[in-house]
Amino acid sequence: MIKIENLVKVYDNGLKAVNNISLEVKKGEIFGIIGMSGAGKSSLIRCINRLESPTEGNIFIDGKDIVTMNKKELKEARKNMTMIFQSFNLFYQKSVYDNIAYPLKINKWKKKDIDKRVKTLLEYVNLSDKIHEYPANLSGGQKQRVAIARALAVQPKILLCDEATSALDPQSTKSILELLLRIRDEFNLTIVLITHQMEVVKSVCDRAAVIEDGKIIEQNTVLELFTSPKTATTKKFIETLPQFEDYVDYPEQDYPGSILRLGFTKDTTTSPVISELIRQKNIDINIISGNIDKIKEGKVGHLIVEVFEKDKVDEVKSFLEERKILVEEVN
């Protein structure tokens, strides 16, 4: 659906916001791009629909390179791509009805078809009672629902979300993410979601890429990112989740043994492997911390343990890996 090849974006001030990025987004998936402020994620997503013109590289949408398109071709291609923003970008002088109707009027829909489409979308996002309200009278979550309804109005194939939940409270964030999942499932939309919140990625994304200094430093399924992160940046994002302390330091004076970080997938979270390990190998294991977290694909678990007999660490690792437990030696 979306294929990005060697994309570079350099601004007039010399800032290289996107630095040779290549990635693919499959049809019908929710793909997350997570990074700190200034990492280049917003520049990347704005290149996808040519709000920003790339300096180098190619962006293929359904096999067609939008980088080389002329204005007429780009206008046609953009009909299949819509975008929602952190700041909602609603017309505050227009009613909810007129905000949603706006792209339909631009595309010269008939008045009766516009009316039907707007009312259908308002019912879909559960805002039928706000049809004549103005954005100033809506909550943040309601404003974003209006923005989503407007984005869906022209029946796009791709929805781009630039920090779409960052300005919302936790309950509104949850409801918007549930709505995005529903939209993807019912309309088979492809969604690219920019965020700095790991909570968002774990809740709705199928795959995700971590961006830093304009580069993709890691990308994988969300399950693999959680159970086997490869970079320090990804680990820091995982640390931000509530009650998640798997990547803190374990000083030798407090933990003289070998520290192992164990990752459990949805198939192994209920396995009593630690008690089995202690019984079969007759060794002492100190459980330091643990966590079971729910992601879109199911439950994943993490456990930090200390193995006192360092000469048996390799044996312990082999035992666990045979049982499909992911093992990382921390020290």
N, C-alpha and C positions, 0 to 999 in steps of 0.2 A: 504493500500500500504506500508506504513512505520509505524512500531510500536516500540517505544523505551520504555523499562521498567527498571526503577531503575538504570540508567546508571551513572557510576562513572569513572572519569579519573584522576588519580594521577600521576604526573611526578616524575622523580627520585629525584628532589630537594624537594619533599614533597608538592608541590603545587597541591591542589585539584581544577583543572580547571572546572570539571563537577561534580556536587554534587547531585547525586540521582535524575536525571531527567527522567521523564516519559511523553511521548506525542505521539500523533498519527497524521499522515499526510494522508489525503484521496487521493485516485487516482484522478488525473486530477486537483488538486488544486494547487495554489501558496501559500505556507506557509512561512510567514516571521518570522525570529528570530532576534529580535532587542535588542541591548545592548551596553553599553559603551565599550571603549577599555579595554581589560582585564577581561571582564565579563565571558568569557568562550565560546562565540558563535562559534569561529573558531575551537576550540578543539572539540566542539560538532559535527559540520558538518564533520570534518575530521574523527571522529569515525564512522559516518554513512557509509562511504565507506572503512573503516578500514585502511585509511592512518595513523591513530592513533589506537592502540589497546586499547580497554577499559580495565580498571582495574576490574570493576564489571558491571553486568547488561547484558541485552539482546537487540539486534536490529534485528527485523524481517522485511524482505523485501519480500512481497508476501507470508508471512507465514513461511519463512525460516530464521532461526537465523544465521546471518553472523558471529556472534561472535564465534560460535563453528565450523565454516567451516575450513577445511584444505586448503592448498595453491591452490590446483587444483580447489576445489569447489569455493573458493573466486575469483579466476581468471575468472571463468565462470560467477559468480554473478556480477562482476564488468563490464561485457559487457553491462549490463542494466543500469549502473550508470556512468555518466560523470560529469565533474566538470569544472567550469570556475572561474578564480581568479582575484583579484584586479590588479595584476601585469602582467596579460595576459598569462604569461608562454609560449610564443611562442619561436620557434627555430629561432634565428636571423640570423643564417647562411643558413637558408632554405627559399625558396620563399613561397609566400602565397599558391600556389598550393601544394607544398611539405608539408607544415605545416598541411593542411587539409587532405592530402593523408596519412600522417604518421600512424594514427591508423588503417586505412584500410590495409596498407601494413603489419602491425603487425598481423592483423587478416587474412592475406593471401588471400585477395581479388584478383581477376584477374585484370590485368592491364587495360583492356577495361572497366571493371565495376568501377574501381577506377576513371578513367578519367571521366566517365559519372556522377558518384556521386559527385566528386569535382566540376565540372562545374555547376551541378544542385544546389548545396549548395551555390556557389558563386553568382549565379543569385538570389537565395532566400534571401541572406543577402545584395544584391545590391552592390556587389564588383567584378563583372565580369571583369571590366576594370583593376583590380589590380592583375590579376592572376599570372603575372610574377614579381610583385614587391616583395621587401623584407620588413620585419616589420619596419626597421629603417626609411623607407620612408612613413610610414602610420601615420595618426593621432591616438590619443588615442581611439576614437570611432571606427575607422576602425580596429584597432588591436583587440578590443573586439569583433567585428563582425567576424573576422577571428577565434578567439578563440571559439565563439559560433558555427560557421560552423564546426570547427574541433570536437567540443563536440557532434554535431548532426550526424556526419559522420556514426557512427556505429548504428544509429537508437536506441538510449537508451530509456528506460521507465522513468528514473529519471534524472533530471538535478539539480546539486548542484551548487549554486552560492555563492562564498565567497567574499563579498564586491565587487561585479562585477562592480559597478558604482562609487565607491569611488574615483577613480583616474580620473574621467571624468568631463568635463565642463557640465553645466546645459543642454545645447542643446543636447550634445551627450548622457547624462544620459537619457533624455526624449526618444530619438530614440532607445536606447538599451532596455528600459523598454517596449516600444511599441512592439519591436521585440520579447521580452520574452512572452508578452501576446499573440501575434500572434502564436508563437510556441506552447504554451500551447493549444490554441483553435484549431489549425489545426492538431497537432500531438497527442493531448491528453496526453501530458507529465505531470508528477508530478514534480513540481519545489519547492525546498527548498532554500530560499533566506536569506542569512545572511547580516545584514546591521546595521549601527548605525544611519541611516537617516530615520526619520519618513516620510519624503516626498516620499521615495521609497515605504514604506509599504502602505501608503494611495493610491498610484497610481496603484499598481498591485496586492496586496495580497488579498486573500479571508479571511484568518485567520492569526493571528500572536501571537507569544509568546514573552514576555519580560523577558530577562535573566539578573540576577544580582548575582555577587559572585558565579557563577556556578550553580545557581538555577533558575528555572522558577518561577517568582513571579506573573505572570498574563498571561492568554491566553484567547483569545476570537475572535469573528469575528472582522474585522477591524471596522465595523460600531459600534459595542458595545464598542470597545476600545476608539473610538473617542467621543462617546456620553456619556459614563458612565465609565471612567477609575477608577480603584479601588486603585491604588498605586501611591505614590508620584513620583516614577521613571517614570511611564507611563505619568503622567501629565507633567513632565519635558520634555519628548520627544515631547509631543504635543506642548509645549511652543516654541520649536525650529522652528516650521513652520512659514512662513512669516505672519506677521500681526496677530499673535495669542498671546493674552495676557490674557487668561482666568484664569490663575492660579497665578497672581500676588497677593500681599497682599493688603488688604483693611483696613487700620488703622481706629480704632473706632473714633478718633478725626475728621477724614474726612468723615466717613460714619457711622453716629450714628444709622442708621436703621439696619435691618437684610438683609444680602447679600445672594442672591440665584443665583446659576448657573443653567441655563436652557439648556437642550440638546434637539435638534430638529432632528428627523430622516428625511429620504427622503420623508416620507408621511406627515410630519407636518411642513416643512420649509416654506410653503406658507400660513400657517394658521394665521389669525390675532388675536391670542389668547390674546395678551397683551391689545389691545384696548378693546376686549370683557371683559377681567377681570376688567379693570378700570370702564367700564360702569356698569357692573352687580353688582360689589362689592362696587362701589363708594369709591375707595381708591386711594391714590397717589402712583405711581410707578416711581422710578428714573432709567432710563436705563443708565448704566455705560459704557458698551461696548458690542460689538456683532461681530459675524463673521459667514459667510457662506462659507463652504469649500467643494470642490469636491473630493470625494473619488471614488474608483472603483465601489462601489455599488450605487452611486448617490450622492446627496448633503446632507450634514449635517450642522446644524446650532448650534451656541452657543450664549447665551445671559447672561450677568451679570446684574442683577437688584437689586435695593434696595427697600425694603418694609419698610416704615417709621413706620407704626403701627404694633409693634411687636406682639401684642395680636391677630393679624389677620394672622400671618404667616402660621399657620396650615391650616387655611381656604383657603389661597392662594395656598398652596401646593396641597391640595386636588382638588381644581378647575383645576389646571394645569395637575395633574396626570390623572384626569378623561379624559382629552383631549390628553392623551398619550405623554405628555411632560415629559422628565426626569428632576427631580428636585434634586439639592444637596444644602443643607444649608452650606454656606461657613463660616459664623460666627454667 
